[in-house]
Amino acid sequence: MTTMRNLVLVIIIIGAINWGLIGFFGYDLVAAIFGGQLALISRIIYAIVGLAGLYAISFFFTRSRREVTT
């Protein structure tokens, strides 16, 4: 489960960087790399980032191993 959690965190960080670029500079890196916001691959990436964000909500409701052992 740690691998899945780390993968989700990496995807969320990539999404956060993209949103930061949009907010500060008006530049959508995903759209620039993959051919625009309406390109299929861009929409898939946006969907994956969104799913990762939804999955990350569960992080608030799970206890880490450190909390369980102490």
PDB file with SEQRES, HELIX, SHEET and CRYST1 records, atoms N, CA, C and O in Angstrom:
SEQRES   1 A   70  MET THR THR MET ARG ASN LEU VAL LEU VAL ILE ILE ILE          
SEQRES   2 A   70  ILE GLY ALA ILE ASN TRP GLY LEU ILE GLY PHE PHE GLY          
SEQRES   3 A   70  TYR ASP LEU VAL ALA ALA ILE PHE GLY GLY GLN LEU ALA          
SEQRES   4 A   70  LEU ILE SER ARG ILE ILE TYR ALA ILE VAL GLY LEU ALA          
SEQRES   5 A   70  GLY LEU TYR ALA ILE SER PHE PHE PHE THR ARG SER ARG          
SEQRES   6 A   70  ARG GLU VAL THR THR                                          
HELIX    1 AA1 THR A    2  PHE A   25  1                                  24    
HELIX    2 AA2 LEU A   29  PHE A   34  1                                   6    
HELIX    3 AA3 LEU A   40  ALA A   56  1                                  17    
HELIX    4 AA4 ILE A   57  PHE A   61  5                                   5    
HELIX    5 AA5 ARG A   65  THR A   69  1                                   5    
CRYST1    1.000    1.000    1.000  90.00  90.00  90.00 P 1           1          
ATOM      1  N   MET A   1       0.817  -1.190   0.000  1.00  0.00           N  
ATOM      2  CA  MET A   1       0.000   0.000   0.000  1.00  0.00           C  
ATOM      3  C   MET A   1       0.861   1.255   0.000  1.00  0.00           C  
ATOM      4  O   MET A   1       0.414   2.309  -0.451  1.00  0.00           O  
ATOM      5  N   THR A   2       2.076   1.158   0.494  1.00  0.00           N  
ATOM      6  CA  THR A   2       2.958   2.312   0.520  1.00  0.00           C  
ATOM      7  C   THR A   2       3.301   2.771  -0.899  1.00  0.00           C  
ATOM      8  O   THR A   2       3.394   3.971  -1.156  1.00  0.00           O  
ATOM      9  N   THR A   3       3.487   1.837  -1.803  1.00  0.00           N  
ATOM     10  CA  THR A   3       3.804   2.195  -3.177  1.00  0.00           C  
ATOM     11  C   THR A   3       2.650   2.964  -3.809  1.00  0.00           C  
ATOM     12  O   THR A   3       2.866   3.968  -4.487  1.00  0.00           O  
ATOM     13  N   MET A   4       1.431   2.495  -3.589  1.00  0.00           N  
ATOM     14  CA  MET A   4       0.263   3.183  -4.129  1.00  0.00           C  
ATOM     15  C   MET A   4       0.144   4.582  -3.539  1.00  0.00           C  
ATOM     16  O   MET A   4      -0.140   5.543  -4.254  1.00  0.00           O  
ATOM     17  N   ARG A   5       0.360   4.688  -2.249  1.00  0.00           N  
ATOM     18  CA  ARG A   5       0.277   5.993  -1.581  1.00  0.00           C  
ATOM     19  C   ARG A   5       1.332   6.956  -2.138  1.00  0.00           C  
ATOM     20  O   ARG A   5       1.033   8.123  -2.393  1.00  0.00           O  
ATOM     21  N   ASN A   6       2.543   6.478  -2.325  1.00  0.00           N  
ATOM     22  CA  ASN A   6       3.610   7.318  -2.873  1.00  0.00           C  
ATOM     23  C   ASN A   6       3.320   7.732  -4.309  1.00  0.00           C  
ATOM     24  O   ASN A   6       3.580   8.875  -4.685  1.00  0.00           O  
ATOM     25  N   LEU A   7       2.785   6.821  -5.119  1.00  0.00           N  
ATOM     26  CA  LEU A   7       2.423   7.146  -6.487  1.00  0.00           C  
ATOM     27  C   LEU A   7       1.347   8.224  -6.521  1.00  0.00           C  
ATOM     28  O   LEU A   7       1.425   9.168  -7.308  1.00  0.00           O  
ATOM     29  N   VAL A   8       0.343   8.075  -5.660  1.00  0.00           N  
ATOM     30  CA  VAL A   8      -0.725   9.070  -5.584  1.00  0.00           C  
ATOM     31  C   VAL A   8      -0.163  10.428  -5.178  1.00  0.00           C  
ATOM     32  O   VAL A   8      -0.553  11.453  -5.739  1.00  0.00           O  
ATOM     33  N   LEU A   9       0.739  10.443  -4.218  1.00  0.00           N  
ATOM     34  CA  LEU A   9       1.338  11.708  -3.788  1.00  0.00           C  
ATOM     35  C   LEU A   9       2.138  12.366  -4.912  1.00  0.00           C  
ATOM     36  O   LEU A   9       2.091  13.587  -5.066  1.00  0.00           O  
ATOM     37  N   VAL A  10       2.863  11.584  -5.690  1.00  0.00           N  
ATOM     38  CA  VAL A  10       3.624  12.129  -6.819  1.00  0.00           C  
ATOM     39  C   VAL A  10       2.671  12.734  -7.853  1.00  0.00           C  
ATOM     40  O   VAL A  10       2.922  13.822  -8.370  1.00  0.00           O  
ATOM     41  N   ILE A  11       1.592  12.034  -8.146  1.00  0.00           N  
ATOM     42  CA  ILE A  11       0.618  12.550  -9.114  1.00  0.00           C  
ATOM     43  C   ILE A  11      -0.010  13.845  -8.605  1.00  0.00           C  
ATOM     44  O   ILE A  11      -0.197  14.791  -9.371  1.00  0.00           O  
ATOM     45  N   ILE A  12      -0.332  13.888  -7.321  1.00  0.00           N  
ATOM     46  CA  ILE A  12      -0.913  15.104  -6.744  1.00  0.00           C  
ATOM     47  C   ILE A  12       0.083  16.261  -6.800  1.00  0.00           C  
ATOM     48  O   ILE A  12      -0.308  17.396  -7.074  1.00  0.00           O  
ATOM     49  N   ILE A  13       1.337  15.995  -6.549  1.00  0.00           N  
ATOM     50  CA  ILE A  13       2.360  17.044  -6.615  1.00  0.00           C  
ATOM     51  C   ILE A  13       2.487  17.570  -8.047  1.00  0.00           C  
ATOM     52  O   ILE A  13       2.605  18.778  -8.253  1.00  0.00           O  
ATOM     53  N   ILE A  14       2.465  16.683  -9.021  1.00  0.00           N  
ATOM     54  CA  ILE A  14       2.516  17.116 -10.424  1.00  0.00           C  
ATOM     55  C   ILE A  14       1.317  17.999 -10.738  1.00  0.00           C  
ATOM     56  O   ILE A  14       1.460  19.038 -11.382  1.00  0.00           O  
ATOM     57  N   GLY A  15       0.144  17.589 -10.289  1.00  0.00           N  
ATOM     58  CA  GLY A  15      -1.053  18.394 -10.506  1.00  0.00           C  
ATOM     59  C   GLY A  15      -0.974  19.741  -9.815  1.00  0.00           C  
ATOM     60  O   GLY A  15      -1.401  20.754 -10.368  1.00  0.00           O  
ATOM     61  N   ALA A  16      -0.430  19.755  -8.607  1.00  0.00           N  
ATOM     62  CA  ALA A  16      -0.303  21.018  -7.869  1.00  0.00           C  
ATOM     63  C   ALA A  16       0.671  21.965  -8.566  1.00  0.00           C  
ATOM     64  O   ALA A  16       0.434  23.171  -8.621  1.00  0.00           O  
ATOM     65  N   ILE A  17       1.752  21.428  -9.093  1.00  0.00           N  
ATOM     66  CA  ILE A  17       2.699  22.267  -9.836  1.00  0.00           C  
ATOM     67  C   ILE A  17       2.023  22.846 -11.079  1.00  0.00           C  
ATOM     68  O   ILE A  17       2.204  24.020 -11.402  1.00  0.00           O  
ATOM     69  N   ASN A  18       1.246  22.018 -11.771  1.00  0.00           N  
ATOM     70  CA  ASN A  18       0.544  22.505 -12.958  1.00  0.00           C  
ATOM     71  C   ASN A  18      -0.442  23.608 -12.577  1.00  0.00           C  
ATOM     72  O   ASN A  18      -0.519  24.627 -13.263  1.00  0.00           O  
ATOM     73  N   TRP A  19      -1.198  23.419 -11.492  1.00  0.00           N  
ATOM     74  CA  TRP A  19      -2.138  24.457 -11.045  1.00  0.00           C  
ATOM     75  C   TRP A  19      -1.411  25.717 -10.610  1.00  0.00           C  
ATOM     76  O   TRP A  19      -1.908  26.823 -10.825  1.00  0.00           O  
ATOM     77  N   GLY A  20      -0.245  25.569 -10.003  1.00  0.00           N  
ATOM     78  CA  GLY A  20       0.557  26.731  -9.639  1.00  0.00           C  
ATOM     79  C   GLY A  20       0.993  27.526 -10.858  1.00  0.00           C  
ATOM     80  O   GLY A  20       0.947  28.756 -10.859  1.00  0.00           O  
ATOM     81  N   LEU A  21       1.416  26.811 -11.899  1.00  0.00           N  
ATOM     82  CA  LEU A  21       1.803  27.477 -13.145  1.00  0.00           C  
ATOM     83  C   LEU A  21       0.618  28.198 -13.772  1.00  0.00           C  
ATOM     84  O   LEU A  21       0.762  29.305 -14.292  1.00  0.00           O  
ATOM     85  N   ILE A  22      -0.552  27.569 -13.723  1.00  0.00           N  
ATOM     86  CA  ILE A  22      -1.748  28.208 -14.269  1.00  0.00           C  
ATOM     87  C   ILE A  22      -2.082  29.463 -13.464  1.00  0.00           C  
ATOM     88  O   ILE A  22      -2.366  30.516 -14.035  1.00  0.00           O  
ATOM     89  N   GLY A  23      -2.049  29.347 -12.147  1.00  0.00           N  
ATOM     90  CA  GLY A  23      -2.410  30.463 -11.291  1.00  0.00           C  
ATOM     91  C   GLY A  23      -1.451  31.637 -11.366  1.00  0.00           C  
ATOM     92  O   GLY A  23      -1.883  32.789 -11.418  1.00  0.00           O  
ATOM     93  N   PHE A  24      -0.165  31.360 -11.372  1.00  0.00           N  
ATOM     94  CA  PHE A  24       0.827  32.434 -11.351  1.00  0.00           C  
ATOM     95  C   PHE A  24       1.151  33.000 -12.731  1.00  0.00           C  
ATOM     96  O   PHE A  24       1.380  34.201 -12.878  1.00  0.00           O  
ATOM     97  N   PHE A  25       1.170  32.134 -13.737  1.00  0.00           N  
ATOM     98  CA  PHE A  25       1.651  32.561 -15.043  1.00  0.00           C  
ATOM     99  C   PHE A  25       0.656  32.352 -16.180  1.00  0.00           C  
ATOM    100  O   PHE A  25       0.933  32.744 -17.313  1.00  0.00           O  
ATOM    101  N   GLY A  26      -0.495  31.744 -15.900  1.00  0.00           N  
ATOM    102  CA  GLY A  26      -1.461  31.466 -16.950  1.00  0.00           C  
ATOM    103  C   GLY A  26      -0.959  30.429 -17.947  1.00  0.00           C  
ATOM    104  O   GLY A  26      -1.365  30.435 -19.109  1.00  0.00           O  
ATOM    105  N   TYR A  27      -0.082  29.542 -17.498  1.00  0.00           N  
ATOM    106  CA  TYR A  27       0.541  28.552 -18.382  1.00  0.00           C  
ATOM    107  C   TYR A  27       0.154  27.146 -17.934  1.00  0.00           C  
ATOM    108  O   TYR A  27       0.481  26.738 -16.819  1.00  0.00           O  
ATOM    109  N   ASP A  28      -0.530  26.414 -18.782  1.00  0.00           N  
ATOM    110  CA  ASP A  28      -0.937  25.037 -18.495  1.00  0.00           C  
ATOM    111  C   ASP A  28       0.090  24.090 -19.107  1.00  0.00           C  
ATOM    112  O   ASP A  28       0.084  23.853 -20.315  1.00  0.00           O  
ATOM    113  N   LEU A  29       0.960  23.559 -18.279  1.00  0.00           N  
ATOM    114  CA  LEU A  29       2.054  22.704 -18.749  1.00  0.00           C  
ATOM    115  C   LEU A  29       1.534  21.418 -19.385  1.00  0.00           C  
ATOM    116  O   LEU A  29       2.048  20.989 -20.418  1.00  0.00           O  
ATOM    117  N   VAL A  30       0.530  20.806 -18.786  1.00  0.00           N  
ATOM    118  CA  VAL A  30      -0.023  19.566 -19.340  1.00  0.00           C  
ATOM    119  C   VAL A  30      -0.574  19.818 -20.739  1.00  0.00           C  
ATOM    120  O   VAL A  30      -0.308  19.054 -21.667  1.00  0.00           O  
ATOM    121  N   ALA A  31      -1.336  20.886 -20.882  1.00  0.00           N  
ATOM    122  CA  ALA A  31      -1.894  21.213 -22.203  1.00  0.00           C  
ATOM    123  C   ALA A  31      -0.791  21.533 -23.205  1.00  0.00           C  
ATOM    124  O   ALA A  31      -0.890  21.163 -24.375  1.00  0.00           O  
ATOM    125  N   ALA A  32       0.254  22.213 -22.758  1.00  0.00           N  
ATOM    126  CA  ALA A  32       1.350  22.570 -23.656  1.00  0.00           C  
ATOM    127  C   ALA A  32       2.097  21.324 -24.147  1.00  0.00           C  
ATOM    128  O   ALA A  32       2.504  21.253 -25.306  1.00  0.00           O  
ATOM    129  N   ILE A  33       2.269  20.354 -23.260  1.00  0.00           N  
ATOM    130  CA  ILE A  33       3.015  19.145 -23.630  1.00  0.00           C  
ATOM    131  C   ILE A  33       2.173  18.218 -24.503  1.00  0.00           C  
ATOM    132  O   ILE A  33       2.681  17.623 -25.454  1.00  0.00           O  
ATOM    133  N   PHE A  34       0.882  18.097 -24.177  1.00  0.00           N  
ATOM    134  CA  PHE A  34       0.066  17.072 -24.818  1.00  0.00           C  
ATOM    135  C   PHE A  34      -0.948  17.587 -25.827  1.00  0.00           C  
ATOM    136  O   PHE A  34      -1.848  16.844 -26.218  1.00  0.00           O  
ATOM    137  N   GLY A  35      -0.829  18.838 -26.260  1.00  0.00           N  
ATOM    138  CA  GLY A  35      -1.627  19.301 -27.383  1.00  0.00           C  
ATOM    139  C   GLY A  35      -2.913  20.032 -27.057  1.00  0.00           C  
ATOM    140  O   GLY A  35      -3.856  19.984 -27.847  1.00  0.00           O  
ATOM    141  N   GLY A  36      -2.981  20.692 -25.947  1.00  0.00           N  
ATOM    142  CA  GLY A  36      -4.166  21.484 -25.620  1.00  0.00           C  
ATOM    143  C   GLY A  36      -5.041  20.831 -24.573  1.00  0.00           C  
ATOM    144  O   GLY A  36      -4.944  19.631 -24.316  1.00  0.00           O  
ATOM    145  N   GLN A  37      -5.896  21.642 -23.974  1.00  0.00           N  
ATOM    146  CA  GLN A  37      -6.748  21.144 -22.899  1.00  0.00           C  
ATOM    147  C   GLN A  37      -7.779  20.135 -23.375  1.00  0.00           C  
ATOM    148  O   GLN A  37      -8.214  19.289 -22.594  1.00  0.00           O  
ATOM    149  N   LEU A  38      -8.175  20.204 -24.617  1.00  0.00           N  
ATOM    150  CA  LEU A  38      -9.202  19.298 -25.125  1.00  0.00           C  
ATOM    151  C   LEU A  38      -8.645  18.036 -25.759  1.00  0.00           C  
ATOM    152  O   LEU A  38      -9.410  17.161 -26.165  1.00  0.00           O  
ATOM    153  N   ALA A  39      -7.327  17.928 -25.849  1.00  0.00           N  
ATOM    154  CA  ALA A  39      -6.719  16.717 -26.400  1.00  0.00           C  
ATOM    155  C   ALA A  39      -7.010  15.544 -25.467  1.00  0.00           C  
ATOM    156  O   ALA A  39      -7.037  15.701 -24.247  1.00  0.00           O  
ATOM    157  N   LEU A  40      -7.223  14.391 -26.045  1.00  0.00           N  
ATOM    158  CA  LEU A  40      -7.599  13.213 -25.268  1.00  0.00           C  
ATOM    159  C   LEU A  40      -6.588  12.890 -24.179  1.00  0.00           C  
ATOM    160  O   LEU A  40      -6.975  12.622 -23.041  1.00  0.00           O  
ATOM    161  N   ILE A  41      -5.307  12.909 -24.504  1.00  0.00           N  
ATOM    162  CA  ILE A  41      -4.285  12.565 -23.507  1.00  0.00           C  
ATOM    163  C   ILE A  41      -4.262  13.580 -22.367  1.00  0.00           C  
ATOM    164  O   ILE A  41      -4.047  13.200 -21.216  1.00  0.00           O  
ATOM    165  N   SER A  42      -4.476  14.850 -22.659  1.00  0.00           N  
ATOM    166  CA  SER A  42      -4.533  15.865 -21.607  1.00  0.00           C  
ATOM    167  C   SER A  42      -5.712  15.607 -20.683  1.00  0.00           C  
ATOM    168  O   SER A  42      -5.587  15.712 -19.463  1.00  0.00           O  
ATOM    169  N   ARG A  43      -6.847  15.272 -21.260  1.00  0.00           N  
ATOM    170  CA  ARG A  43      -8.030  15.001 -20.452  1.00  0.00           C  
ATOM    171  C   ARG A  43      -7.829  13.766 -19.589  1.00  0.00           C  
ATOM    172  O   ARG A  43      -8.309  13.717 -18.457  1.00  0.00           O  
ATOM    173  N   ILE A  44      -7.127  12.770 -20.110  1.00  0.00           N  
ATOM    174  CA  ILE A  44      -6.828  11.569 -19.321  1.00  0.00           C  
ATOM    175  C   ILE A  44      -5.935  11.927 -18.145  1.00  0.00           C  
ATOM    176  O   ILE A  44      -6.159  11.460 -17.028  1.00  0.00           O  
ATOM    177  N   ILE A  45      -4.925  12.753 -18.387  1.00  0.00           N  
ATOM    178  CA  ILE A  45      -4.023  13.164 -17.307  1.00  0.00           C  
ATOM    179  C   ILE A  45      -4.770  13.971 -16.257  1.00  0.00           C  
ATOM    180  O   ILE A  45      -4.571  13.763 -15.061  1.00  0.00           O  
ATOM    181  N   TYR A  46      -5.631  14.895 -16.693  1.00  0.00           N  
ATOM    182  CA  TYR A  46      -6.438  15.658 -15.737  1.00  0.00           C  
ATOM    183  C   TYR A  46      -7.311  14.713 -14.909  1.00  0.00           C  
ATOM    184  O   TYR A  46      -7.461  14.906 -13.703  1.00  0.00           O  
ATOM    185  N   ALA A  47      -7.881  13.701 -15.545  1.00  0.00           N  
ATOM    186  CA  ALA A  47      -8.734  12.739 -14.841  1.00  0.00           C  
ATOM    187  C   ALA A  47      -7.928  11.927 -13.832  1.00  0.00           C  
ATOM    188  O   ALA A  47      -8.398  11.680 -12.722  1.00  0.00           O  
ATOM    189  N   ILE A  48      -6.723  11.512 -14.206  1.00  0.00           N  
ATOM    190  CA  ILE A  48      -5.870  10.745 -13.287  1.00  0.00           C  
ATOM    191  C   ILE A  48      -5.501  11.587 -12.070  1.00  0.00           C  
ATOM    192  O   ILE A  48      -5.523  11.098 -10.941  1.00  0.00           O  
ATOM    193  N   VAL A  49      -5.163  12.851 -12.302  1.00  0.00           N  
ATOM    194  CA  VAL A  49      -4.840  13.747 -11.181  1.00  0.00           C  
ATOM    195  C   VAL A  49      -6.060  13.914 -10.273  1.00  0.00           C  
ATOM    196  O   VAL A  49      -5.932  13.915  -9.049  1.00  0.00           O  
ATOM    197  N   GLY A  50      -7.231  14.054 -10.874  1.00  0.00           N  
ATOM    198  CA  GLY A  50      -8.456  14.175 -10.086  1.00  0.00           C  
ATOM    199  C   GLY A  50      -8.740  12.929  -9.272  1.00  0.00           C  
ATOM    200  O   GLY A  50      -9.109  13.026  -8.101  1.00  0.00           O  
ATOM    201  N   LEU A  51      -8.572  11.758  -9.873  1.00  0.00           N  
ATOM    202  CA  LEU A  51      -8.771  10.504  -9.142  1.00  0.00           C  
ATOM    203  C   LEU A  51      -7.763  10.346  -8.014  1.00  0.00           C  
ATOM    204  O   LEU A  51      -8.097   9.861  -6.933  1.00  0.00           O  
ATOM    205  N   ALA A  52      -6.530  10.758  -8.274  1.00  0.00           N  
ATOM    206  CA  ALA A  52      -5.505  10.695  -7.226  1.00  0.00           C  
ATOM    207  C   ALA A  52      -5.894  11.596  -6.054  1.00  0.00           C  
ATOM    208  O   ALA A  52      -5.707  11.231  -4.894  1.00  0.00           O  
ATOM    209  N   GLY A  53      -6.434  12.769  -6.364  1.00  0.00           N  
ATOM    210  CA  GLY A  53      -6.887  13.669  -5.307  1.00  0.00           C  
ATOM    211  C   GLY A  53      -8.012  13.068  -4.494  1.00  0.00           C  
ATOM    212  O   GLY A  53      -8.028  13.179  -3.268  1.00  0.00           O  
ATOM    213  N   LEU A  54      -8.956  12.429  -5.171  1.00  0.00           N  
ATOM    214  CA  LEU A  54     -10.058  11.778  -4.447  1.00  0.00           C  
ATOM    215  C   LEU A  54      -9.542  10.641  -3.576  1.00  0.00           C  
ATOM    216  O   LEU A  54      -9.978  10.478  -2.436  1.00  0.00           O  
ATOM    217  N   TYR A  55      -8.616   9.858  -4.111  1.00  0.00           N  
ATOM    218  CA  TYR A  55      -8.029   8.764  -3.327  1.00  0.00           C  
ATOM    219  C   TYR A  55      -7.282   9.308  -2.113  1.00  0.00           C  
ATOM    220  O   TYR A  55      -7.295   8.690  -1.048  1.00  0.00           O  
ATOM    221  N   ALA A  56      -6.637  10.450  -2.265  1.00  0.00           N  
ATOM    222  CA  ALA A  56      -5.844  11.030  -1.179  1.00  0.00           C  
ATOM    223  C   ALA A  56      -6.721  11.475  -0.010  1.00  0.00           C  
ATOM    224  O   ALA A  56      -6.221  11.629   1.105  1.00  0.00           O  
ATOM    225  N   ILE A  57      -7.998  11.681  -0.238  1.00  0.00           N  
ATOM    226  CA  ILE A  57      -8.894  12.012   0.874  1.00  0.00           C  
ATOM    227  C   ILE A  57      -8.844  10.917   1.933  1.00  0.00           C  
ATOM    228  O   ILE A  57      -8.971  11.192   3.126  1.00  0.00           O  
ATOM    229  N   SER A  58      -8.660   9.678   1.494  1.00  0.00           N  
ATOM    230  CA  SER A  58      -8.595   8.559   2.448  1.00  0.00           C  
ATOM    231  C   SER A  58      -7.394   8.668   3.379  1.00  0.00           C  
ATOM    232  O   SER A  58      -7.395   8.047   4.442  1.00  0.00           O  
ATOM    233  N   PHE A  59      -6.373   9.432   3.018  1.00  0.00           N  
ATOM    234  CA  PHE A  59      -5.199   9.590   3.873  1.00  0.00           C  
ATOM    235  C   PHE A  59      -5.578  10.222   5.207  1.00  0.00           C  
ATOM    236  O   PHE A  59      -4.919   9.975   6.217  1.00  0.00           O  
ATOM    237  N   PHE A  60      -6.624  11.027   5.222  1.00  0.00           N  
ATOM    238  CA  PHE A  60      -7.056  11.663   6.460  1.00  0.00           C  
ATOM    239  C   PHE A  60      -7.702  10.677   7.422  1.00  0.00           C  
ATOM    240  O   PHE A  60      -7.780  10.939   8.623  1.00  0.00           O  
ATOM    241  N   PHE A  61      -8.166   9.548   6.903  1.00  0.00           N  
ATOM    242  CA  PHE A  61      -8.907   8.603   7.719  1.00  0.00           C  
ATOM    243  C   PHE A  61      -8.134   7.330   8.024  1.00  0.00           C  
ATOM    244  O   PHE A  61      -8.668   6.420   8.658  1.00  0.00           O  
ATOM    245  N   THR A  62      -6.898   7.253   7.588  1.00  0.00           N  
ATOM    246  CA  THR A  62      -6.069   6.090   7.894  1.00  0.00           C  
ATOM    247  C   THR A  62      -4.948   6.502   8.829  1.00  0.00           C  
ATOM    248  O   THR A  62      -4.412   7.607   8.743  1.00  0.00           O  
ATOM    249  N   ARG A  63      -4.614   5.605   9.705  1.00  0.00           N  
ATOM    250  CA  ARG A  63      -3.541   5.888  10.656  1.00  0.00           C  
ATOM    251  C   ARG A  63      -2.240   5.324  10.120  1.00  0.00           C  
ATOM    252  O   ARG A  63      -2.213   4.248   9.523  1.00  0.00           O  
ATOM    253  N   SER A  64      -1.173   6.055  10.339  1.00  0.00           N  
ATOM    254  CA  SER A  64       0.132   5.555   9.894  1.00  0.00           C  
ATOM    255  C   SER A  64       0.634   4.497  10.868  1.00  0.00           C  
ATOM    256  O   SER A  64       0.117   4.368  11.978  1.00  0.00           O  
ATOM    257  N   ARG A  65       1.626   3.753  10.453  1.00  0.00           N  
ATOM    258  CA  ARG A  65       2.199   2.718  11.327  1.00  0.00           C  
ATOM    259  C   ARG A  65       2.802   3.322  12.583  1.00  0.00           C  
ATOM    260  O   ARG A  65       2.751   2.726  13.659  1.00  0.00           O  
ATOM    261  N   ARG A  66       3.373   4.505  12.435  1.00  0.00           N  
ATOM    262  CA  ARG A  66       3.974   5.178  13.568  1.00  0.00           C  
ATOM    263  C   ARG A  66       2.937   5.450  14.658  1.00  0.00           C  
ATOM    264  O   ARG A  66       3.218   5.273  15.844  1.00  0.00           O  
ATOM    265  N   GLU A  67       1.746   5.877  14.260  1.00  0.00           N  
ATOM    266  CA  GLU A  67       0.689   6.168  15.218  1.00  0.00           C  
ATOM    267  C   GLU A  67       0.179   4.890  15.881  1.00  0.00           C  
ATOM    268  O   GLU A  67      -0.197   4.917  17.053  1.00  0.00           O  
ATOM    269  N   VAL A  68       0.158   3.778  15.157  1.00  0.00           N  
ATOM    270  CA  VAL A  68      -0.351   2.522  15.693  1.00  0.00           C  
ATOM    271  C   VAL A  68       0.611   1.951  16.719  1.00  0.00           C  
ATOM    272  O   VAL A  68       0.166   1.389  17.720  1.00  0.00           O  
ATOM    273  N   THR A  69       1.917   2.076  16.505  1.00  0.00           N  
ATOM    274  CA  THR A  69       2.905   1.470  17.412  1.00  0.00           C  
ATOM    275  C   THR A  69       3.167   2.297  18.654  1.00  0.00           C  
ATOM    276  O   THR A  69       3.708   1.768  19.625  1.00  0.00           O  
ATOM    277  N   THR A  70       2.809   3.565  18.666  1.00  0.00           N  
ATOM    278  CA  THR A  70       3.090   4.382  19.838  1.00  0.00           C  
ATOM    279  C   THR A  70       1.895   4.510  20.734  1.00  0.00           C  
ATOM    280  O   THR A  70       1.967   5.171  21.770  1.00  0.00           O  
TER     281      THR A  70                                                      
END                                                                             
